[in-house]
Amino acid sequence: MSRGLNPTAVFGRNKSLYYERLEDADSLEPEALVRWSTYVLEGLLADMRKLSMLGIQSFVTDELLLPALRRGLDSARFTANEATALFIVAEKGEAKAADFEPAFPGSASVRSQNIRKLLDRGVIEPIGDGRRTYRLRLVPSDLTPLLTWRLDQMGFLPQILKDI
């Protein structure tokens, strides 16, 4: 299996069905083994399809990052200006200090101070040494619970993780 495949996503989606199919596998009867194999392969295929979506930048931005940032704004985790700055970075993938002007109008010094606050909060990080180019920092950061919430909404987290 690929490092990205998550057996918990396959087997943890529905515990009772998992136990039924496990009993099928234990029985070693041909029809029961087919049910087990079908269950495993269909689960892996569904998980691979989801994972493949996370490789599409527009999907990640539009379906994961932007809704998570909107929730952060709605829940007052971010100010309107901070959220605007984070939206800019999310949509661009990486942003230079000047790109933050719509979020932090005024002098370059004001922009730098506000960028520093985002860096200190750990929601953005510089790309490379000494460059004033930034990207979102997804984990660990104030964005992590928002992304986890959104991934759960999108069906990326198995039920078994919620039952703990």
Summary of the structure (lengths in Angstrom):
residues: 164
radius of gyration: 21.1
end to end distance: 25.2
largest distance: 74.0
contacts: 457
relative contact order: 0.13
helix: 64%
strand: 5%
